[in-house]
Amino acid sequence: MTDALDGSASVARSQKQFSSEFQDTLTAAEQGDAAAQYKLGCMYRTGHGTETDDAQAVVWFQKAADQGNSDAQYCLGCMYDEGRALEQDPLQAVAWFQKAADQGNSDAQYFLGCMYEEGRGVAEDTAQAANWFRKAADQGDASAQLALGGMYTQGHGVPQNHEQASIWFRKAAEQGNAGAQTCLGVMYEKGRGVAQDDVEAVTWFQKAADQGHAVAQTCLGAMYEEGRGVAQDESAAVGWYRKAAEQENLEAQLFLGLMYEDGRGVGQDATEALAWYTRVAAKGSVPAQLHLGAMYRQGRGVPANDPESLEWYRMAAEQNSAEAQFHLGFARQTGCGTEQDDADAFVWYQKAAEQGHAHAQLNLALMYAAGRGIVQDDAAALVWLRAAAEQGEALAQCYLGAMYVNGRGVSQDENEALVWFLKAAEQGNAIAQNSLGVMYKEGRAVPRDEAEAVAWFRKAADQCEPESEFYLGAMYDEGRGVEQDDAEAVAWFCKSAEHEYAPAQFSLGSMYKEGRGVPQNDTEAVAWYRRAAAQGHPDGQANLGLMYYEGRGVEQDDAEALAWYQKAAEQGNASAQNNLGVMYRYGRGVDKDDAEAFVWYRMAAEQEHSVAQFNLATMYEEGSGVEQNKAEARDWYRKAADEGDVDAMAALQRIEADYDPGNVIQPWTSR
């Protein structure tokens, strides 16, 4: 009880003292004492010894300022600058700051520097700002020292000089200025103006963080997260991020969201991550908006919601985020969460591509190449492919190589193609590895090297690239670059076939048909031919037709054979064209029609199909489906014979014997 009474008495004495001080100050001020007038203004402004009264503060500051008191001139400038008891007037503020600054008042010099730096009440002039900051800094003003360090860091009003910046930051930091301590920490972290030193950076961040400086707390959290200058401690990182986040530091709030999303230093919690991202994204943070876009798209921490995802991406895109622009373009191209629109997709891809976004550059190139959303333009496609490829985008490098191979948008140049395929292949791109395998297999831009081809095919096949699995099977089938091995060929054909690669399905069908590497099985052969045929593979269609024609692995059916022959023949398959001719010639599955048979034989024969050439020669010799013409017959028999057709050789001998005036049979020779 006694302690309480003593405390109350102490307060009463303090209030009485203040009241007496106020009366003494008022008396001196009314007698014209400038220092007392300034002090009285301060008492009114702070409520020290009297009620707070900004209007009275202005009155007494004005009186003292008019007498040349620099502190009062500075305070009057502040009242005009803040609009306290006066209409806010930057011009008047500058005028009073100038008066005080000219008398060497360091506070006024600092504020005058701020006015010049910001262009408030005076034309913006960074050189003048630096000049006034220096005057105050030379008097030991920590705020001015910090500001001058910032000017040297950015090269504003003075030549950029990190060494000078670090000197001024240190002067202010050693006075306990938290902002300067943070800046000095950054200088040590980055090695700017001082030797890079993470430990020293942590020391200065810690000093500022302990004063509650949010940026320093964020920086210190990052050092703990990365284990730089301190032992890595993600829990400590979370603790510092949280302190800064609670002060509404946007970067700390973002980092805290990341820690919750990844479960680092804290239990993984997508919902909590979403809450932090939402908090900071609403304030315009582009990284947070991007994370929200991804979380709503993937349904992490919230039910998947494509329209909501796109809204967050749109917010970021409108702040010129290339990543967000890319995602909007992709959504419009695919119709994911929005109406499909190639033209709009093109617009967004272009915005991102022009900012150097490699994936957007690649997709923009593909749109130009395909004429989607824009007029088809191989030259433009090439430009954007090159831009992405030069950034190391492997798929763009691969496509660029293909453009050079095919001469699309550029002169055909397989040497240049090889360069780009190699760049992409070394990054593990399976398509490029496959393309390199083809170039070594065929000796294009490199000496033919089937072993090297196999090596590249294997790299791609190990990534389940279907075409390479097929090629590897073919190399084992033919014993090229590897020892011939039917079982290994079947194994690779099977992998590729299961990936729905039609040529492999056809080849696997043939292996079953011939009983190579697997037990002979016509039913299995038909099954694989059918899968290839269903994808439009002409050889698969032709062989499926043959299986129906011969009744192997399936019930014999001329109509079904005819249908499959027709499909393959219309794609230019010579065997199917010949077999279709046979169907029409003998009326199997269709009405007999020599003229139609002639047409199909001719198509196949012109593709150097020897059996079709023989059949065509027979039609000419007999005059079936075409006007009889022994000369044409002889020419087609000869073409077939040159291909090694034994029946054609015999027919050629016969027809040439009949054709020779002396009726002497000459022996056939290949030519």
Solvent accessible surface area in square Angstrom, and as a share of the most:
residue,aa,sasa,rsa
1,M,186,0.83
2,T,93,0.54
3,D,120,0.62
4,A,64,0.50
5,L,117,0.58
6,D,84,0.44
7,G,36,0.35
8,S,72,0.46
9,A,42,0.33
10,S,53,0.34
11,V,85,0.49
12,A,57,0.44
13,R,152,0.55
14,S,43,0.27
15,Q,119,0.53
16,K,156,0.66
17,Q,120,0.54
18,F,71,0.29
19,S,55,0.35
20,S,57,0.37
21,E,46,0.21
22,F,20,0.08
23,Q,97,0.43
24,D,96,0.50
25,T,9,0.05
26,L,39,0.19
27,T,70,0.40
28,A,30,0.23
29,A,1,0.01
30,E,118,0.53
31,Q,145,0.64
32,G,34,0.33
33,D,67,0.35
34,A,25,0.19
35,A,64,0.50
36,A,11,0.08
37,Q,9,0.04
38,Y,56,0.21
39,K,86,0.36
40,L,0,0.00
41,G,0,0.00
42,C,31,0.18
43,M,4,0.02
44,Y,29,0.11
45,R,58,0.21
46,T,94,0.55
47,G,27,0.26
48,H,69,0.31
49,G,22,0.22
50,T,40,0.23
51,E,143,0.64
52,T,84,0.49
53,D,52,0.27
54,D,38,0.20
55,A,58,0.45
56,Q,67,0.30
57,A,0,0.00
58,V,16,0.09
59,V,64,0.37
60,W,22,0.08
61,F,0,0.00
62,Q,57,0.25
63,K,88,0.37
64,A,0,0.00
65,A,2,0.02
66,D,99,0.51
67,Q,100,0.44
68,G,30,0.29
69,N,32,0.16
70,S,26,0.16
71,D,60,0.31
72,A,0,0.00
73,Q,9,0.04
74,Y,34,0.13
75,C,3,0.02
76,L,0,0.00
77,G,0,0.00
78,C,9,0.05
79,M,0,0.00
80,Y,35,0.13
81,D,17,0.09
82,E,95,0.42
83,G,28,0.27
84,R,78,0.28
85,A,55,0.42
86,L,47,0.23
87,E,153,0.69
88,Q,110,0.49
89,D,44,0.23
90,P,47,0.30
91,L,127,0.63
92,Q,72,0.32
93,A,0,0.00
94,V,17,0.10
95,A,43,0.33
96,W,25,0.09
97,F,0,0.00
98,Q,54,0.24
99,K,98,0.42
100,A,0,0.00
101,A,2,0.02
102,D,96,0.50
103,Q,100,0.45
104,G,30,0.29
105,N,17,0.09
106,S,29,0.19
107,D,64,0.33
108,A,0,0.00
109,Q,8,0.04
110,Y,48,0.18
111,F,62,0.26
112,L,0,0.00
113,G,0,0.00
114,C,19,0.11
115,M,0,0.00
116,Y,29,0.11
117,E,62,0.28
118,E,95,0.43
119,G,31,0.29
120,R,80,0.29
121,G,19,0.18
122,V,41,0.23
123,A,81,0.63
124,E,118,0.53
125,D,54,0.28
126,T,41,0.24
127,A,59,0.46
128,Q,70,0.31
129,A,0,0.00
130,A,3,0.02
131,N,61,0.31
132,W,22,0.08
133,F,0,0.00
134,R,77,0.28
135,K,85,0.36
136,A,0,0.00
137,A,2,0.02
138,D,99,0.51
139,Q,101,0.45
140,G,31,0.30
141,D,25,0.13
142,A,21,0.17
143,S,46,0.30
144,A,0,0.00
145,Q,8,0.03
146,L,47,0.23
147,A,24,0.18
148,L,0,0.00
149,G,0,0.00
150,G,19,0.18
151,M,4,0.02
152,Y,19,0.07
153,T,32,0.19
154,Q,108,0.48
155,G,29,0.28
156,H,83,0.37
157,G,31,0.30
158,V,21,0.12
159,P,112,0.70
160,Q,112,0.50
161,N,55,0.28
162,H,50,0.22
163,E,103,0.46
164,Q,60,0.27
165,A,0,0.00
166,S,5,0.03
167,I,79,0.40
168,W,20,0.07
169,F,7,0.03
170,R,72,0.26
171,K,87,0.37
172,A,0,0.00
173,A,2,0.01
174,E,120,0.54
175,Q,101,0.45
176,G,32,0.31
177,N,33,0.17
178,A,19,0.15
179,G,15,0.15
180,A,0,0.00
181,Q,8,0.04
182,T,5,0.03
183,C,43,0.26
184,L,0,0.00
185,G,0,0.00
186,V,41,0.24
187,M,6,0.03
188,Y,25,0.09
189,E,29,0.13
190,K,110,0.47
191,G,29,0.28
192,R,107,0.39
193,G,23,0.22
194,V,30,0.17
195,A,85,0.66
196,Q,95,0.42
197,D,56,0.29
198,D,33,0.17
199,V,97,0.56
200,E,52,0.23
201,A,0,0.00
202,V,14,0.08
203,T,56,0.33
204,W,21,0.07
205,F,0,0.00
206,Q,55,0.25
207,K,90,0.38
208,A,0,0.00
209,A,3,0.02
210,D,98,0.51
211,Q,102,0.45
212,G,30,0.29
213,H,50,0.22
214,A,20,0.15
215,V,70,0.40
216,A,0,0.00
217,Q,9,0.04
218,T,4,0.02
219,C,27,0.16
220,L,0,0.00
221,G,0,0.00
222,A,22,0.17
223,M,1,0.01
224,Y,44,0.17
225,E,33,0.15
226,E,97,0.43
227,G,30,0.28
228,R,72,0.26
229,G,27,0.26
230,V,36,0.21
231,A,86,0.67
232,Q,113,0.50
233,D,58,0.30
234,E,47,0.21
235,S,73,0.47
236,A,28,0.22
237,A,0,0.00
238,V,10,0.06
239,G,32,0.31
240,W,39,0.14
241,Y,0,0.00
242,R,75,0.28
243,K,102,0.43
244,A,0,0.00
245,A,0,0.00
246,E,115,0.52
247,Q,92,0.41
248,E,79,0.36
249,N,26,0.13
250,L,69,0.34
251,E,94,0.42
252,A,0,0.00
253,Q,0,0.00
254,L,18,0.09
255,F,47,0.20
256,L,0,0.00
257,G,0,0.00
258,L,43,0.21
259,M,1,0.00
260,Y,22,0.08
261,E,23,0.10
262,D,79,0.41
263,G,29,0.27
264,R,69,0.25
265,G,28,0.27
266,V,41,0.24
267,G,56,0.54
268,Q,110,0.49
269,D,57,0.30
270,A,20,0.16
271,T,87,0.51
272,E,59,0.27
273,A,0,0.00
274,L,22,0.11
275,A,57,0.44
276,W,20,0.07
277,Y,0,0.00
278,T,56,0.32
279,R,95,0.35
280,V,0,0.00
281,A,1,0.01
282,A,79,0.62
283,K,101,0.43
284,G,28,0.27
285,S,17,0.11
286,V,37,0.21
287,P,62,0.39
288,A,0,0.00
289,Q,5,0.02
290,L,37,0.19
291,H,54,0.24
292,L,0,0.00
293,G,0,0.00
294,A,19,0.15
295,M,0,0.00
296,Y,32,0.12
297,R,88,0.32
298,Q,91,0.41
299,G,31,0.30
300,R,79,0.29
301,G,29,0.28
302,V,34,0.19
303,P,111,0.70
304,A,71,0.55
305,N,62,0.32
306,D,42,0.22
307,P,84,0.53
308,E,60,0.27
309,S,2,0.01
310,L,19,0.09
311,E,86,0.38
312,W,25,0.09
313,Y,5,0.02
314,R,81,0.29
315,M,82,0.37
316,A,0,0.00
317,A,4,0.03
318,E,128,0.57
319,Q,91,0.40
320,N,92,0.47
321,S,14,0.09
322,A,20,0.16
323,E,68,0.31
324,A,0,0.00
325,Q,3,0.01
326,F,27,0.11
327,H,38,0.17
328,L,3,0.01
329,G,0,0.00
330,F,98,0.41
331,A,7,0.05
332,R,46,0.17
333,Q,31,0.14
334,T,69,0.40
335,G,28,0.26
336,C,56,0.34
337,G,31,0.30
338,T,41,0.24
339,E,138,0.62
340,Q,84,0.37
341,D,46,0.24
342,D,33,0.17
343,A,57,0.44
344,D,39,0.20
345,A,0,0.00
346,F,15,0.06
347,V,70,0.40
348,W,29,0.10
349,Y,0,0.00
350,Q,55,0.25
351,K,88,0.37
352,A,0,0.00
353,A,1,0.01
354,E,117,0.53
355,Q,82,0.36
356,G,29,0.28
357,H,25,0.11
358,A,22,0.17
359,H,93,0.42
360,A,0,0.00
361,Q,9,0.04
362,L,10,0.05
363,N,25,0.13
364,L,0,0.00
365,A,0,0.00
366,L,61,0.30
367,M,1,0.00
368,Y,27,0.10
369,A,20,0.16
370,A,67,0.52
371,G,30,0.29
372,R,97,0.35
373,G,30,0.29
374,I,59,0.30
375,V,125,0.72
376,Q,84,0.37
377,D,56,0.29
378,D,32,0.17
379,A,58,0.45
380,A,20,0.16
381,A,0,0.00
382,L,18,0.09
383,V,95,0.55
384,W,43,0.15
385,L,4,0.02
386,R,68,0.25
387,A,31,0.24
388,A,0,0.00
389,A,2,0.01
390,E,115,0.51
391,Q,99,0.44
392,G,31,0.30
393,E,28,0.12
394,A,20,0.15
395,L,54,0.27
396,A,0,0.00
397,Q,8,0.03
398,C,4,0.02
399,Y,75,0.29
400,L,0,0.00
401,G,0,0.00
402,A,34,0.26
403,M,12,0.05
404,Y,17,0.06
405,V,29,0.16
406,N,97,0.50
407,G,28,0.27
408,R,91,0.33
409,G,33,0.32
410,V,43,0.24
411,S,90,0.58
412,Q,97,0.43
413,D,54,0.28
414,E,39,0.18
415,N,101,0.52
416,E,53,0.24
417,A,0,0.00
418,L,35,0.17
419,V,69,0.40
420,W,18,0.06
421,F,8,0.03
422,L,71,0.36
423,K,87,0.37
424,A,0,0.00
425,A,3,0.02
426,E,126,0.56
427,Q,103,0.46
428,G,28,0.27
429,N,25,0.13
430,A,17,0.13
431,I,81,0.41
432,A,0,0.00
433,Q,10,0.04
434,N,11,0.06
435,S,22,0.14
436,L,2,0.01
437,G,0,0.00
438,V,24,0.14
439,M,5,0.02
440,Y,45,0.17
441,K,27,0.12
442,E,68,0.30
443,G,30,0.29
444,R,75,0.27
445,A,40,0.31
446,V,21,0.12
447,P,114,0.72
448,R,146,0.53
449,D,56,0.29
450,E,44,0.20
451,A,63,0.49
452,E,62,0.28
453,A,0,0.00
454,V,8,0.04
455,A,44,0.34
456,W,28,0.10
457,F,0,0.00
458,R,79,0.29
459,K,99,0.42
460,A,0,0.00
461,A,4,0.03
462,D,100,0.52
463,Q,90,0.40
464,C,75,0.45
465,E,29,0.13
466,P,41,0.26
467,E,51,0.23
468,S,0,0.00
469,E,1,0.01
470,F,37,0.15
471,Y,43,0.16
472,L,0,0.00
473,G,0,0.00
474,A,17,0.13
475,M,2,0.01
476,Y,26,0.10
477,D,31,0.16
478,E,97,0.44
479,G,31,0.29
480,R,69,0.25
481,G,32,0.31
482,V,34,0.20
483,E,152,0.68
484,Q,83,0.37
485,D,57,0.30
486,D,38,0.20
487,A,63,0.49
488,E,58,0.26
489,A,0,0.00
490,V,16,0.09
491,A,44,0.34
492,W,23,0.08
493,F,3,0.01
494,C,49,0.29
495,K,98,0.41
496,S,0,0.00
497,A,0,0.00
498,E,98,0.44
499,H,81,0.36
500,E,88,0.39
501,Y,53,0.20
502,A,13,0.10
503,P,34,0.21
504,A,0,0.00
505,Q,0,0.00
506,F,44,0.18
507,S,18,0.12
508,L,2,0.01
509,G,0,0.00
510,S,20,0.13
511,M,4,0.02
512,Y,41,0.16
513,K,40,0.17
514,E,95,0.43
515,G,28,0.27
516,R,77,0.28
517,G,37,0.35
518,V,24,0.14
519,P,112,0.70
520,Q,93,0.41
521,N,64,0.33
522,D,33,0.17
523,T,92,0.53
524,E,59,0.26
525,A,0,0.00
526,V,8,0.05
527,A,45,0.35
528,W,18,0.06
529,Y,0,0.00
530,R,89,0.32
531,R,83,0.30
532,A,0,0.00
533,A,3,0.02
534,A,83,0.65
535,Q,89,0.40
536,G,26,0.25
537,H,30,0.13
538,P,41,0.26
539,D,56,0.29
540,G,0,0.00
541,Q,9,0.04
542,A,5,0.04
543,N,34,0.17
544,L,0,0.00
545,G,0,0.00
546,L,47,0.23
547,M,0,0.00
548,Y,20,0.08
549,Y,50,0.19
550,E,82,0.37
551,G,30,0.29
552,R,77,0.28
553,G,30,0.29
554,V,37,0.21
555,E,149,0.67
556,Q,79,0.35
557,D,56,0.29
558,D,34,0.17
559,A,63,0.49
560,E,58,0.26
561,A,0,0.00
562,L,29,0.14
563,A,46,0.35
564,W,32,0.11
565,Y,1,0.01
566,Q,53,0.24
567,K,95,0.40
568,A,0,0.00
569,A,2,0.02
570,E,120,0.54
571,Q,97,0.43
572,G,31,0.30
573,N,21,0.11
574,A,19,0.15
575,S,51,0.33
576,A,0,0.00
577,Q,8,0.04
578,N,7,0.03
579,N,32,0.16
580,L,0,0.00
581,G,0,0.00
582,V,32,0.19
583,M,0,0.00
584,Y,33,0.13
585,R,29,0.11
586,Y,141,0.54
587,G,29,0.28
588,R,76,0.28
589,G,38,0.37
590,V,42,0.24
591,D,122,0.63
592,K,126,0.53
593,D,57,0.30
594,D,33,0.17
595,A,58,0.45
596,E,57,0.26
597,A,0,0.00
598,F,28,0.12
599,V,63,0.36
600,W,21,0.07
601,Y,4,0.02
602,R,74,0.27
603,M,82,0.36
604,A,0,0.00
605,A,1,0.01
606,E,107,0.48
607,Q,89,0.40
608,E,118,0.53
609,H,41,0.18
610,S,29,0.19
611,V,70,0.40
612,A,0,0.00
613,Q,4,0.02
614,F,50,0.21
615,N,27,0.14
616,L,0,0.00
617,A,0,0.00
618,T,27,0.16
619,M,1,0.00
620,Y,16,0.06
621,E,27,0.12
622,E,96,0.43
623,G,29,0.27
624,S,19,0.13
625,G,33,0.32
626,V,41,0.24
627,E,152,0.68
628,Q,99,0.44
629,N,59,0.30
630,K,90,0.38
631,A,45,0.35
632,E,55,0.25
633,A,0,0.00
634,R,66,0.24
635,D,66,0.34
636,W,17,0.06
637,Y,3,0.01
638,R,42,0.15
639,K,92,0.39
640,A,0,0.00
641,A,1,0.01
642,D,58,0.30
643,E,94,0.42
644,G,42,0.40
645,D,23,0.12
646,V,111,0.64
647,D,89,0.46
648,A,0,0.00
649,M,50,0.22
650,A,61,0.47
651,A,7,0.05
652,L,0,0.00
653,Q,65,0.29
654,R,109,0.40
655,I,5,0.03
656,E,38,0.17
657,A,8,0.06
658,D,104,0.54
659,Y,114,0.43
660,D,47,0.24
661,P,139,0.87
662,G,52,0.50
663,N,107,0.55
664,V,84,0.49
665,I,115,0.58
666,Q,98,0.44
667,P,103,0.65
668,W,56,0.20
669,T,92,0.53
670,S,76,0.49
671,R,179,0.65
